[in-house]
């Protein structure tokens, strides 16, 4: 048996493989464009300019700013295995920054594209870095702190005693 003839592709197989590769390329470009549009909206909602999501490395620095983490966390993302933990923390902070909880964090981790679209084009509002909101428009009044009762005001100084009255003069 000649190995060279059994390992080659037929013309139909090669054409099918090329078609499949072309379709996958188009699907990947579409996913890239949709993700880019969602990230652009997320950056815009967070008060950053949307074009910052296009530039590699700089986009991560801006994302760290949006979620309230220091820039040097980018260096942690270069360490194998540590980068997975850091990415999970960043996704959790991104979720909190838009007022969502743990379920949304899991969505950002496992179904990123869909949840980026929800953040970018949905009704999610940017709350603040890591979910720390600014002071609300109306806050319930807080009770005053305890202070001991005030001491009574001091008594006014005593007036000097009046001079004794002279007896009335006898009638004349």
N, CA, C and O atoms as a DFTB+ gen file, in Angstrom:
688 C
 N C O
     1  1       0.833      -1.171       0.000
     2  2       0.000       0.000       0.000
     3  2       0.880       1.237       0.000
     4  3       1.818       1.345       0.790
     5  1       0.573       2.163      -0.887
     6  2       1.359       3.378      -1.029
     7  2       0.754       4.455      -0.137
     8  3      -0.407       4.829      -0.306
     9  1       1.553       4.960       0.824
    10  2       1.073       5.939       1.806
    11  2       0.784       7.275       1.145
    12  3      -0.131       7.976       1.578
    13  1       1.502       7.643       0.146
    14  2       1.331       8.959      -0.467
    15  2      -0.031       9.121      -1.125
    16  3      -0.545      10.238      -1.199
    17  1      -0.621       8.048      -1.601
    18  2      -1.919       8.181      -2.256
    19  2      -3.082       8.119      -1.279
    20  3      -4.159       8.634      -1.582
    21  1      -2.899       7.509      -0.125
    22  2      -4.012       7.393       0.822
    23  2      -4.122       8.583       1.763
    24  3      -5.179       8.778       2.362
    25  1      -3.079       9.382       1.917
    26  2      -3.151      10.496       2.869
    27  2      -3.536      11.811       2.206
    28  3      -3.754      12.791       2.919
    29  1      -3.629      11.885       0.916
    30  2      -3.973      13.124       0.236
    31  2      -5.475      13.334       0.210
    32  3      -6.255      12.397       0.382
    33  1      -5.865      14.580      -0.008
    34  2      -7.282      14.916      -0.100
    35  2      -7.706      14.881      -1.559
    36  3      -6.927      15.200      -2.457
    37  1      -8.916      14.499      -1.773
    38  2      -9.454      14.573      -3.120
    39  2      -9.836      16.015      -3.409
    40  3      -9.869      16.841      -2.498
    41  1     -10.117      16.318      -4.636
    42  2     -10.493      17.676      -5.003
    43  2     -11.749      18.133      -4.290
    44  3     -11.839      19.290      -3.880
    45  1     -12.722      17.244      -4.134
    46  2     -13.976      17.593      -3.462
    47  2     -13.740      17.855      -1.983
    48  3     -14.325      18.767      -1.399
    49  1     -12.871      17.038      -1.381
    50  2     -12.579      17.233       0.037
    51  2     -11.849      18.552       0.265
    52  3     -12.155      19.278       1.211
    53  1     -10.897      18.859      -0.588
    54  2     -10.150      20.108      -0.454
    55  2     -11.074      21.310      -0.659
    56  3     -10.959      22.314       0.044
    57  1     -11.987      21.202      -1.623
    58  2     -12.945      22.289      -1.849
    59  2     -13.868      22.475      -0.666
    60  3     -14.164      23.602      -0.268
    61  1     -14.326      21.361      -0.101
    62  2     -15.193      21.440       1.081
    63  2     -14.471      22.052       2.270
    64  3     -15.051      22.847       3.010
    65  1     -13.211      21.687       2.456
    66  2     -12.422      22.237       3.551
    67  2     -12.195      23.735       3.351
    68  3     -12.259      24.504       4.310
    69  1     -11.935      24.149       2.130
    70  2     -11.746      25.567       1.843
    71  2     -13.032      26.348       2.088
    72  3     -12.989      27.451       2.634
    73  1     -14.169      25.796       1.693
    74  2     -15.458      26.460       1.920
    75  2     -15.749      26.586       3.408
    76  3     -16.199      27.631       3.879
    77  1     -15.489      25.513       4.140
    78  2     -15.712      25.530       5.584
    79  2     -14.816      26.576       6.248
    80  3     -15.268      27.311       7.126
    81  1     -13.546      26.645       5.831
    82  2     -12.617      27.626       6.384
    83  2     -13.080      29.045       6.072
    84  3     -12.991      29.928       6.926
    85  1     -13.569      29.269       4.868
    86  2     -14.065      30.591       4.491
    87  2     -15.272      31.011       5.310
    88  3     -15.362      32.157       5.751
    89  1     -16.198      30.084       5.515
    90  2     -17.388      30.388       6.316
    91  2     -16.992      30.675       7.760
    92  3     -17.514      31.607       8.371
    93  1     -16.077      29.886       8.307
    94  2     -15.640      30.112       9.691
    95  2     -14.945      31.464       9.838
    96  3     -15.087      32.141      10.856
    97  1     -14.192      31.847       8.808
    98  2     -13.524      33.149       8.829
    99  2     -14.551      34.274       8.871
   100  3     -14.388      35.229       9.631
   101  1     -15.580      34.177       8.088
   102  2     -16.631      35.199       8.066
   103  2     -17.361      35.247       9.407
   104  3     -17.667      36.330       9.907
   105  1     -17.643      34.077       9.995
   106  2     -18.299      34.032      11.305
   107  2     -17.409      34.680      12.362
   108  3     -17.904      35.433      13.200
   109  1     -16.114      34.405      12.339
   110  2     -15.199      35.004      13.315
   111  2     -15.131      36.520      13.165
   112  3     -15.100      37.236      14.166
   113  1     -15.106      37.018      11.932
   114  2     -15.091      38.466      11.712
   115  2     -16.382      39.098      12.228
   116  3     -16.347      40.180      12.813
   117  1     -17.513      38.439      12.018
   118  2     -18.793      38.952      12.513
   119  2     -18.799      39.007      14.041
   120  3     -19.259      39.990      14.621
   121  1     -18.295      37.966      14.692
   122  2     -18.219      37.941      16.157
   123  2     -17.305      39.056      16.651
   124  3     -17.613      39.715      17.644
   125  1     -16.189      39.271      15.969
   126  2     -15.257      40.329      16.341
   127  2     -15.920      41.701      16.242
   128  3     -15.752      42.532      17.134
   129  1     -16.659      41.942      15.183
   130  2     -17.323      43.242      14.996
   131  2     -18.405      43.458      16.054
   132  3     -18.527      44.553      16.602
   133  1     -19.184      42.426      16.338
   134  2     -20.244      42.549      17.351
   135  2     -19.634      42.795      18.730
   136  3     -20.133      43.626      19.489
   137  1     -18.566      42.081      19.055
   138  2     -17.906      42.268      20.347
   139  2     -17.303      43.664      20.443
   140  3     -17.399      44.310      21.487
   141  1     -16.691      44.127      19.375
   142  2     -16.108      45.462      19.355
   143  2     -17.179      46.531      19.565
   144  3     -16.965      47.488      20.309
   145  1     -18.330      46.373      18.911
   146  2     -19.419      47.342      19.083
   147  2     -19.927      47.337      20.524
   148  3     -20.201      48.397      21.087
   149  1     -20.054      46.160      21.118
   150  2     -20.522      46.066      22.508
   151  2     -19.513      46.704      23.460
   152  3     -19.902      47.438      24.368
   153  1     -18.229      46.434      23.266
   154  2     -17.212      47.018      24.136
   155  2     -17.165      48.537      23.970
   156  3     -16.972      49.264      24.944
   157  1     -17.340      49.011      22.751
   158  2     -17.377      50.458      22.495
   159  2     -18.481      51.099      23.327
   160  3     -18.266      52.133      23.959
   161  1     -19.672      50.481      23.328
   162  2     -20.800      51.014      24.106
   163  2     -20.532      50.935      25.608
   164  3     -20.891      51.848      26.350
   165  1     -19.906      49.851      26.056
   166  2     -19.590      49.707      27.482
   167  2     -18.644      50.822      27.913
   168  3     -18.855      51.445      28.954
   169  1     -17.613      51.077      27.128
   170  2     -16.667      52.143      27.461
   171  2     -17.371      53.500      27.465
   172  3     -17.109      54.338      28.329
   173  1     -18.260      53.711      26.503
   174  2     -18.983      54.980      26.419
   175  2     -19.892      55.167      27.630
   176  3     -19.957      56.259      28.195
   177  1     -20.591      54.111      28.028
   178  2     -21.465      54.204      29.210
   179  2     -20.666      54.507      30.471
   180  3     -21.167      55.154      31.391
   181  1     -19.418      54.034      30.509
   182  2     -18.581      54.237      31.690
   183  2     -17.879      55.588      31.669
   184  3     -17.083      55.886      32.559
   185  1     -18.168      56.408      30.660
   186  2     -17.585      57.743      30.623
   187  2     -16.257      57.824      29.899
   188  3     -15.610      58.871      29.926
   189  1     -15.835      56.761      29.257
   190  2     -14.605      56.762      28.472
   191  2     -14.966      56.896      27.002
   192  3     -16.110      56.669      26.608
   193  1     -13.989      57.262      26.204
   194  2     -14.224      57.352      24.771
   195  2     -14.197      55.950      24.178
   196  3     -13.356      55.132      24.549
   197  1     -15.105      55.676      23.267
   198  2     -15.261      54.335      22.728
   199  2     -14.064      53.816      21.966
   200  3     -13.814      52.610      21.985
   201  1     -13.304      54.682      21.289
   202  2     -12.174      54.227      20.486
   203  2     -11.086      53.588      21.334
   204  3     -10.236      52.870      20.807
   205  1     -11.097      53.838      22.643
   206  2     -10.069      53.276      23.520
   207  2     -10.153      51.762      23.624
   208  3      -9.190      51.122      24.045
   209  1     -11.285      51.175      23.248
   210  2     -11.418      49.721      23.317
   211  2     -10.743      49.029      22.138
   212  3     -10.616      47.805      22.142
   213  1     -10.307      49.781      21.131
   214  2      -9.701      49.192      19.940
   215  2      -8.200      48.945      20.126
   216  3      -7.659      47.995      19.560
   217  1      -7.536      49.772      20.898
   218  2      -6.079      49.719      21.003
   219  2      -5.666      48.619      21.988
   220  3      -6.035      48.668      23.161
   221  1      -4.904      47.631      21.515
   222  2      -4.475      46.542      22.399
   223  2      -3.657      47.069      23.575
   224  3      -2.952      48.069      23.442
   225  1      -3.745      46.420      24.693
   226  2      -3.080      46.712      25.965
   227  2      -3.677      47.968      26.599
   228  3      -4.030      47.951      27.778
   229  1      -3.797      49.060      25.834
   230  2      -4.410      50.272      26.371
   231  2      -5.864      50.011      26.748
   232  3      -6.358      50.567      27.728
   233  1      -6.553      49.169      25.979
   234  2      -7.951      48.870      26.291
   235  2      -8.069      48.144      27.632
   236  3      -9.045      48.338      28.356
   237  1      -7.094      47.320      27.962
   238  2      -7.126      46.620      29.253
   239  2      -6.875      47.613      30.382
   240  3      -7.504      47.527      31.437
   241  1      -5.960      48.551      30.166
   242  2      -5.691      49.571      31.186
   243  2      -6.948      50.403      31.455
   244  3      -7.263      50.702      32.607
   245  1      -7.659      50.771      30.398
   246  2      -8.895      51.539      30.561
   247  2      -9.969      50.691      31.235
   248  3     -10.715      51.191      32.076
   249  1     -10.054      49.402      30.870
   250  2     -11.027      48.512      31.523
   251  2     -10.720      48.405      33.019
   252  3     -11.635      48.410      33.842
   253  1      -9.441      48.309      33.370
   254  2      -9.062      48.273      34.785
   255  2      -9.468      49.568      35.487
   256  3      -9.870      49.544      36.651
   257  1      -9.366      50.687      34.791
   258  2      -9.804      51.966      35.362
   259  2     -11.313      51.977      35.568
   260  3     -11.804      52.469      36.583
   261  1     -12.048      51.429      34.598
   262  2     -13.511      51.397      34.688
   263  2     -13.958      50.575      35.887
   264  3     -14.901      50.956      36.580
   265  1     -13.287      49.444      36.142
   266  2     -13.700      48.569      37.238
   267  2     -13.047      48.935      38.564
   268  3     -13.338      48.313      39.586
   269  1     -12.161      49.945      38.564
   270  2     -11.581      50.420      39.814
   271  2     -10.369      49.644      40.278
   272  3     -10.103      49.584      41.479
   273  1      -9.632      49.054      39.370
   274  2      -8.412      48.332      39.726
   275  2      -7.201      49.116      39.235
   276  3      -7.309      49.860      38.260
   277  1      -6.033      48.965      39.897
   278  2      -4.839      49.691      39.456
   279  2      -4.295      49.137      38.133
   280  3      -4.545      47.983      37.788
   281  1      -3.553      49.965      37.402
   282  2      -3.048      49.590      36.080
   283  2      -2.112      48.396      36.136
   284  3      -2.040      47.635      35.171
   285  1      -1.389      48.207      37.239
   286  2      -0.398      47.138      37.293
   287  2      -1.036      45.748      37.328
   288  3      -0.323      44.746      37.260
   289  1      -2.357      45.670      37.433
   290  2      -3.021      44.370      37.312
   291  2      -2.828      43.805      35.910
   292  3      -2.964      42.601      35.694
   293  1      -2.515      44.670      34.968
   294  2      -2.178      44.204      33.620
   295  2      -0.991      43.256      33.681
   296  3      -0.943      42.275      32.940
   297  1      -0.039      43.537      34.551
   298  2       1.125      42.661      34.699
   299  2       0.723      41.298      35.271
   300  3       1.307      40.275      34.914
   301  1      -0.265      41.289      36.150
   302  2      -0.746      40.012      36.698
   303  2      -1.373      39.149      35.609
   304  3      -1.363      37.921      35.694
   305  1      -1.914      39.801      34.591
   306  2      -2.545      39.052      33.509
   307  2      -1.517      38.371      32.612
   308  3      -1.890      37.573      31.753
   309  1      -0.238      38.667      32.792
   310  2       0.813      38.033      32.015
   311  2       1.345      36.768      32.687
   312  3       2.133      36.035      32.089
   313  1       0.927      36.511      33.907
   314  2       1.401      35.341      34.652
   315  2       0.444      34.181      34.403
   316  3      -0.754      34.300      34.658
   317  1       0.971      33.048      33.901
   318  2       0.091      31.901      33.633
   319  2      -0.650      31.450      34.898
   320  3      -0.095      31.488      35.996
   321  1      -1.869      31.036      34.739
   322  2      -2.789      30.564      35.776
   323  2      -3.292      31.699      36.672
   324  3      -4.460      31.704      37.062
   325  1      -2.426      32.656      37.001
   326  2      -2.870      33.810      37.776
   327  2      -3.822      34.637      36.923
   328  3      -4.767      35.232      37.442
   329  1      -3.575      34.678      35.600
   330  2      -4.404      35.484      34.716
   331  2      -5.861      35.036      34.721
   332  3      -6.753      35.865      34.545
   333  1      -6.126      33.743      34.918
   334  2      -7.520      33.277      34.995
   335  2      -8.219      33.862      36.221
   336  3      -9.363      34.310      36.139
   337  1      -7.529      33.852      37.345
   338  2      -8.106      34.395      38.581
   339  2      -8.331      35.903      38.433
   340  3      -9.380      36.422      38.814
   341  1      -7.339      36.594      37.878
   342  2      -7.447      38.042      37.693
   343  2      -8.606      38.358      36.743
   344  3      -9.361      39.301      36.984
   345  1      -8.752      37.591      35.680
   346  2      -9.838      37.823      34.728
   347  2     -11.200      37.622      35.388
   348  3     -12.130      38.384      35.124
   349  1     -11.330      36.616      36.235
   350  2     -12.598      36.393      36.947
   351  2     -12.902      37.573      37.864
   352  3     -14.046      38.021      37.943
   353  1     -11.889      38.074      38.554
   354  2     -12.095      39.228      39.444
   355  2     -12.503      40.461      38.638
   356  3     -13.387      41.213      39.047
   357  1     -11.855      40.661      37.497
   358  2     -12.184      41.820      36.655
   359  2     -13.613      41.704      36.129
   360  3     -14.338      42.698      36.100
   361  1     -14.026      40.515      35.714
   362  2     -15.400      40.328      35.227
   363  2     -16.402      40.572      36.359
   364  3     -17.472      41.136      36.130
   365  1     -16.060      40.150      37.568
   366  2     -16.941      40.401      38.717
   367  2     -17.042      41.902      38.982
   368  3     -18.129      42.420      39.238
   369  1     -15.904      42.596      38.921
   370  2     -15.928      44.040      39.138
   371  2     -16.683      44.766      38.021
   372  3     -17.366      45.758      38.275
   373  1     -16.561      44.272      36.785
   374  2     -17.306      44.877      35.674
   375  2     -18.810      44.700      35.898
   376  3     -19.599      45.615      35.661
   377  1     -19.185      43.513      36.357
   378  2     -20.591      43.253      36.657
   379  2     -21.091      44.198      37.747
   380  3     -22.166      44.784      37.616
   381  1     -20.322      44.347      38.813
   382  2     -20.709      45.240      39.908
   383  2     -20.720      46.703      39.465
   384  3     -21.546      47.490      39.927
   385  1     -19.799      47.062      38.565
   386  2     -19.733      48.442      38.093
   387  2     -20.993      48.854      37.347
   388  3     -21.296      50.042      37.240
   389  1     -21.724      47.877      36.834
   390  2     -22.974      48.170      36.139
   391  2     -24.183      47.741      36.972
   392  3     -25.290      47.631      36.445
   393  1     -23.978      47.500      38.269
   394  2     -25.084      47.229      39.171
   395  2     -25.622      45.812      39.132
   396  3     -26.755      45.583      39.555
   397  1     -24.851      44.851      38.639
   398  2     -25.295      43.461      38.576
   399  2     -24.574      42.622      39.624
   400  3     -23.643      43.093      40.278
   401  1     -25.010      41.381      39.777
   402  2     -24.453      40.521      40.808
   403  2     -23.689      39.327      40.262
   404  3     -23.166      39.351      39.148
   405  1     -23.640      38.280      41.078
   406  2     -22.850      37.092      40.770
   407  2     -23.346      36.367      39.525
   408  3     -22.533      35.881      38.740
   409  1     -24.643      36.283      39.328
   410  2     -25.177      35.604      38.146
   411  2     -24.710      36.268      36.865
   412  3     -24.385      35.585      35.894
   413  1     -24.674      37.589      36.853
   414  2     -24.200      38.306      35.671
   415  2     -22.703      38.090      35.482
   416  3     -22.219      38.021      34.352
   417  1     -21.968      37.984      36.594
   418  2     -20.536      37.691      36.508
   419  2     -20.318      36.349      35.834
   420  3     -19.450      36.228      34.969
   421  1     -21.089      35.340      36.213
   422  2     -20.963      34.024      35.580
   423  2     -21.305      34.104      34.096
   424  3     -20.685      33.423      33.278
   425  1     -22.284      34.926      33.745
   426  2     -22.605      35.127      32.344
   427  2     -21.464      35.781      31.590
   428  3     -21.173      35.398      30.457
   429  1     -20.808      36.767      32.201
   430  2     -19.672      37.415      31.553
   431  2     -18.510      36.436      31.363
   432  3     -17.760      36.543      30.393
   433  1     -18.363      35.495      32.278
   434  2     -17.261      34.540      32.174
   435  2     -17.544      33.485      31.109
   436  3     -16.668      33.181      30.300
   437  1     -18.744      32.924      31.097
   438  2     -19.024      31.781      30.228
   439  2     -19.687      32.149      28.900
   440  3     -19.523      31.422      27.920
   441  1     -20.425      33.252      28.838
   442  2     -21.101      33.686      27.607
   443  2     -20.776      35.163      27.362
   444  3     -21.672      36.002      27.270
   445  1     -19.498      35.456      27.259
   446  2     -19.022      36.841      27.219
   447  2     -19.720      37.691      26.177
   448  3     -20.193      38.782      26.494
   449  1     -19.795      37.223      24.952
   450  2     -20.324      38.053      23.871
   451  2     -21.756      38.486      24.158
   452  3     -22.111      39.651      23.975
   453  1     -22.566      37.551      24.603
   454  2     -23.968      37.860      24.882
   455  2     -24.082      38.867      26.022
   456  3     -24.873      39.807      25.946
   457  1     -23.302      38.675      27.067
   458  2     -23.415      39.557      28.223
   459  2     -22.739      40.909      27.975
   460  3     -23.129      41.903      28.588
   461  1     -21.737      40.970      27.093
   462  2     -21.205      42.269      26.670
   463  2     -22.284      43.046      25.927
   464  3     -22.431      44.253      26.115
   465  1     -23.036      42.348      25.082
   466  2     -24.130      43.007      24.356
   467  2     -25.193      43.528      25.320
   468  3     -25.728      44.620      25.131
   469  1     -25.494      42.743      26.351
   470  2     -26.481      43.174      27.343
   471  2     -25.979      44.421      28.072
   472  3     -26.737      45.369      28.280
   473  1     -24.691      44.420      28.464
   474  2     -24.138      45.594      29.146
   475  2     -24.127      46.809      28.227
   476  3     -24.521      47.904      28.628
   477  1     -23.673      46.609      26.998
   478  2     -23.517      47.735      26.088
   479  2     -24.820      48.295      25.558
   480  3     -25.019      49.510      25.552
   481  1     -25.707      47.421      25.113
   482  2     -26.923      47.876      24.437
   483  2     -28.177      47.729      25.289
   484  3     -29.251      48.165      24.875
   485  1     -28.068      47.132      26.458
   486  2     -29.224      46.968      27.334
   487  2     -29.440      48.200      28.199
   488  3     -28.879      49.266      27.945
   489  1     -30.254      48.035      29.210
   490  2     -30.600      49.163      30.080
   491  2     -29.649      49.316      31.264
   492  3     -29.913      50.105      32.170
   493  1     -28.548      48.571      31.264
   494  2     -27.586      48.664      32.363
   495  2     -26.973      50.053      32.411
   496  3     -26.602      50.617      31.382
   497  1     -26.872      50.591      33.601
   498  2     -26.279      51.907      33.809
   499  2     -24.978      51.733      34.586
   500  3     -24.876      50.889      35.477
   501  1     -24.000      52.539      34.236
   502  2     -22.719      52.505      34.945
   503  2     -22.905      53.134      36.317
   504  3     -23.313      54.290      36.428
   505  1     -22.607      52.374      37.354
   506  2     -22.801      52.839      38.728
   507  2     -21.546      53.513      39.249
   508  3     -21.622      54.542      39.920
   509  1     -20.418      52.950      38.948
   510  2     -19.137      53.473      39.415
   511  2     -18.144      52.339      39.484
   512  3     -18.523      51.174      39.359
   513  1     -16.865      52.660      39.683
   514  2     -15.860      51.603      39.728
   515  2     -16.164      50.569      40.809
   516  3     -16.287      50.912      41.984
   517  1     -16.281      49.333      40.418
   518  2     -16.540      48.256      41.362
   519  2     -17.899      48.323      42.024
   520  3     -18.124      47.644      43.026
   521  1     -18.808      49.119      41.497
   522  2     -20.157      49.197      42.042
   523  2     -20.326      50.217      43.134
   524  3     -21.376      50.258      43.775
   525  1     -19.321      51.050      43.371
   526  2     -19.436      52.080      44.394
   527  2     -20.118      53.273      43.754
   528  3     -19.527      53.991      42.948
   529  1     -21.360      53.470      44.125
   530  2     -22.156      54.535      43.509
   531  2     -21.878      55.867      44.182
   532  3     -21.417      55.941      45.321
   533  1     -22.173      56.896      43.441
   534  2     -22.126      58.237      44.019
   535  2     -23.291      58.364      44.991
   536  3     -24.158      57.491      45.046
   537  1     -23.310      59.438      45.750
   538  2     -24.387      59.633      46.719
   539  2     -25.722      59.669      45.981
   540  3     -25.828      60.323      44.944
   541  1     -26.731      58.990      46.485
   542  2     -28.017      58.995      45.802
   543  2     -28.653      60.383      45.839
   544  3     -28.311      61.224      46.670
   545  1     -29.585      60.594      44.916
   546  2     -30.242      61.893      44.834
   547  2     -30.985      62.199      46.132
   548  3     -31.006      63.347      46.575
   549  1     -31.584      61.200      46.738
   550  2     -32.261      61.405      48.010
   551  2     -31.808      60.317      48.963
   552  3     -31.945      59.128      48.676
   553  1     -31.288      60.715      50.055
   554  2     -30.887      59.757      51.080
   555  2     -31.751      60.014      52.312
   556  3     -32.008      61.163      52.670
   557  1     -32.186      58.957      52.944
   558  2     -32.989      59.103      54.149
   559  2     -32.159      59.828      55.206
   560  3     -30.965      59.564      55.347
   561  1     -32.780      60.730      55.938
   562  2     -32.008      61.451      56.949
   563  2     -31.498      60.496      58.020
   564  3     -32.199      59.579      58.449
   565  1     -30.301      60.727      58.425
   566  2     -29.727      59.888      59.477
   567  2     -30.017      60.539      60.815
   568  3     -30.004      61.764      60.928
   569  1     -30.276      59.734      61.820
   570  2     -30.537      60.324      63.138
   571  2     -29.260      60.977      63.651
   572  3     -28.155      60.508      63.381
   573  1     -29.429      62.058      64.389
   574  2     -28.227      62.729      64.901
   575  2     -27.505      61.825      65.895
   576  3     -28.103      60.969      66.547
   577  1     -26.233      62.043      65.983
   578  2     -25.440      61.267      66.937
   579  2     -25.823      61.694      68.351
   580  3     -26.273      62.819      68.570
   581  1     -25.642      60.787      69.304
   582  2     -25.995      61.088      70.690
   583  2     -25.044      62.137      71.236
   584  3     -23.827      62.044      71.076
   585  1     -25.615      63.117      71.874
   586  2     -24.799      64.085      72.612
   587  2     -25.499      64.288      73.954
   588  3     -26.727      64.343      74.018
   589  1     -24.727      64.397      75.002
   590  2     -25.364      64.556      76.324
   591  2     -26.151      65.867      76.367
   592  3     -25.831      66.822      75.658
   593  1     -27.168      65.894      77.199
   594  2     -27.964      67.119      77.277
   595  2     -27.087      68.299      77.680
   596  3     -26.143      68.170      78.460
   597  1     -27.427      69.422      77.130
   598  2     -26.648      70.623      77.421
   599  2     -26.886      71.050      78.871
   600  3     -27.977      70.883      79.416
   601  1     -25.855      71.595      79.465
   602  2     -25.981      72.096      80.842
   603  2     -26.874      73.334      80.813
   604  3     -26.859      74.088      79.840
   605  1     -27.646      73.543      81.867
   606  2     -28.495      74.736      81.876
   607  2     -27.619      75.982      81.816
   608  3     -26.492      75.986      82.311
   609  1     -28.141      77.024      81.213
   610  2     -27.322      78.240      81.114
   611  2     -27.028      78.775      82.522
   612  3     -27.819      78.582      83.444
   613  1     -25.915      79.430      82.671
   614  2     -25.593      79.958      84.012
   615  2     -26.585      81.054      84.407
   616  3     -27.110      81.777      83.561
   617  1     -26.821      81.155      85.702
   618  2     -27.745      82.172      86.213
   619  2     -27.131      83.550      86.004
   620  3     -25.913      83.715      86.069
   621  1     -27.983      84.532      85.755
   622  2     -27.414      85.885      85.575
   623  2     -26.778      86.347      86.889
   624  3     -27.180      85.936      87.977
   625  1     -25.806      87.184      86.754
   626  2     -25.166      87.647      88.003
   627  2     -26.184      88.385      88.888
   628  3     -27.098      89.056      88.408
   629  1     -25.990      88.237      90.120
   630  2     -26.908      88.868      91.075
   631  2     -26.688      90.385      91.068
   632  3     -25.560      90.873      91.016
   633  1     -27.823      91.115      91.122
   634  2     -27.725      92.577      91.197
   635  2     -27.342      92.955      92.631
   636  3     -27.713      92.271      93.584
   637  1     -26.594      94.051      92.766
   638  2     -26.248      94.437      94.160
   639  2     -27.528      94.780      94.929
   640  3     -28.497      95.270      94.350
   641  1     -27.519      94.523      96.205
   642  2     -28.739      94.822      96.961
   643  2     -29.061      96.325      96.936
   644  3     -28.167      97.172      96.934
   645  1     -30.356      96.622      96.917
   646  2     -30.790      98.029      96.899
   647  2     -30.476      98.674      98.255
   648  3     -30.537      98.010      99.290
   649  1     -30.141      99.963      98.247
   650  2     -29.860     100.614      99.537
   651  2     -31.125     100.627     100.397
   652  3     -32.233     100.686      99.864
   653  1     -30.971     100.574     101.706
   654  2     -32.165     100.571     102.557
   655  2     -32.948     101.879     102.395
   656  3     -32.386     102.956     102.195
   657  1     -34.217     101.735     102.487
   658  2     -35.069     102.925     102.312
   659  2     -35.051     103.764     103.593
   660  3     -35.086     103.261     104.716
   661  1     -34.996     105.020     103.357
   662  2     -35.041     105.919     104.527
   663  2     -36.484     106.031     105.021
   664  3     -37.416     105.992     104.218
   665  1     -36.674     106.167     106.315
   666  2     -38.055     106.285     106.792
   667  2     -38.689     107.595     106.279
   668  3     -37.998     108.593     106.068
   669  1     -39.943     107.566     106.096
   670  2     -40.585     108.777     105.568
   671  2     -40.420     109.963     106.543
   672  3     -40.388     109.806     107.763
   673  1     -40.321     111.103     105.954
   674  2     -40.137     112.329     106.773
   675  2     -41.449     112.639     107.520
   676  3     -42.545     112.461     106.988
   677  1     -41.299     113.102     108.754
   678  2     -42.543     113.424     109.511
   679  2     -43.293     114.592     108.862
   680  3     -42.670     115.456     108.245
   681  1     -44.574     114.625     108.989
   682  2     -45.358     115.708     108.357
   683  2     -45.106     117.043     109.084
   684  3     -44.916     117.022     110.300
   685  1     -45.097     118.057     108.487
   686  2     -44.940     119.372     109.077
   687  2     -46.216     120.083     109.211
   688  3     -46.245     121.214     109.696
